[in-house]
Amino acid sequence: MYSLKYGEREAKIIEECRKRKKPLPPHIENAPELLMGLEHFYEWYIELSTCRPGGFEVMPIPVLVINDFADDLGLDVEEREEFKFFMLSMDNAFRDWNTKEQARKKK
């Protein structure tokens, strides 16, 4: 959720700090990083996020879409189950975060 919250602003702040030769703010300097090899999962999740059903709230990514994506990647049965687990876990975390953000904005 870090990149969703700070992504665009962070890039501008980093650019300004470099121009002015200032240190990065702590929330950027100490930003979480993905472990090596997990970048692909994040990229795949972002791509799958474009397949959500439309509506007034953020709907889950359909499992059939995740399965089709796993087929396209050529994953075996075990890899497919892990892939599905990770995609659904990230989707649940995003949807929880989004629900909290929407409630915060309404206050």
C-alpha positions in Angstrom: 0.0 0.0 0.0 3.1 2.2 0.4 3.4 2.9 -3.3 -0.3 3.7 -3.6 -0.1 6.2 -0.8 3.2 7.9 -1.7 4.1 6.9 -5.2 3.6 10.1 -7.3 4.3 12.5 -4.4 7.4 10.5 -3.5 8.9 10.8 -7.0 8.4 14.6 -6.9 10.0 14.8 -3.4 13.0 12.7 -4.4 13.5 14.9 -7.5 13.4 18.1 -5.4 15.7 16.7 -2.7 18.2 15.8 -5.4 18.0 19.2 -7.1 18.5 21.0 -3.7 21.0 18.4 -2.4 18.9 17.8 0.7 18.4 14.5 2.5 15.4 12.4 1.8 12.6 12.5 4.4 12.6 9.5 6.7 9.4 7.9 5.3 11.1 7.8 1.9 14.6 6.9 3.1 13.1 4.0 5.1 10.5 3.0 2.6 9.7 -0.7 2.5 11.3 -2.7 -0.3 10.2 -5.9 -2.0 12.4 -8.9 -1.5 14.3 -10.0 -4.6 12.1 -12.0 -6.9 8.8 -10.6 -5.7 8.7 -7.6 -8.1 7.0 -9.8 -10.7 4.2 -10.7 -8.3 3.6 -7.0 -7.7 3.7 -6.2 -11.5 1.3 -9.1 -12.2 -1.0 -7.9 -9.5 -1.1 -4.4 -10.9 -1.9 -5.9 -14.4 -4.7 -8.1 -12.9 -6.1 -5.1 -11.1 -7.2 -3.8 -14.5 -9.6 -6.7 -14.8 -11.8 -5.8 -11.9 -15.6 -5.6 -12.5 -16.8 -2.0 -12.6 -19.0 -0.5 -10.0 -19.2 2.0 -7.2 -16.8 0.1 -4.9 -13.6 -1.8 -5.5 -14.6 -5.3 -6.4 -12.3 -8.4 -6.1 -10.3 -9.6 -9.0 -12.2 -12.6 -10.3 -10.6 -15.9 -9.6 -11.2 -17.0 -13.2 -9.1 -14.1 -14.4 -6.3 -15.0 -12.0 -6.5 -18.7 -13.3 -6.4 -17.5 -16.9 -3.4 -15.3 -16.1 -1.7 -18.3 -14.4 -2.3 -20.4 -17.5 -0.8 -17.6 -19.7 2.3 -17.7 -17.4 2.5 -21.5 -17.9 2.5 -22.2 -14.2 2.3 -25.8 -13.0 -0.3 -26.9 -10.4 1.8 -26.0 -7.3 3.0 -22.7 -8.7 -0.6 -21.9 -9.8 -1.9 -22.3 -6.2 0.9 -20.1 -4.8 0.2 -17.5 -7.5 -3.5 -17.5 -6.7 -2.8 -17.3 -2.9 -0.5 -14.3 -3.4 -2.8 -12.5 -5.8 -5.9 -13.0 -3.6 -3.9 -11.9 -0.5 -2.7 -8.7 -2.2 -6.2 -8.0 -3.5 -7.7 -8.5 0.0 -5.1 -6.2 1.5 -5.7 -3.6 -1.1 -9.5 -3.7 -0.7 -9.2 -3.4 3.1 -6.8 -0.4 2.7 -9.2 1.1 0.1 -12.2 0.7 2.4 -10.3 2.4 5.2 -9.2 5.2 2.9 -12.7 5.9 1.7 -14.0 6.0 5.3 -11.3 8.4 6.3 -12.1 10.7 3.4 -15.7 10.8 4.3 -14.9 12.2 7.8 
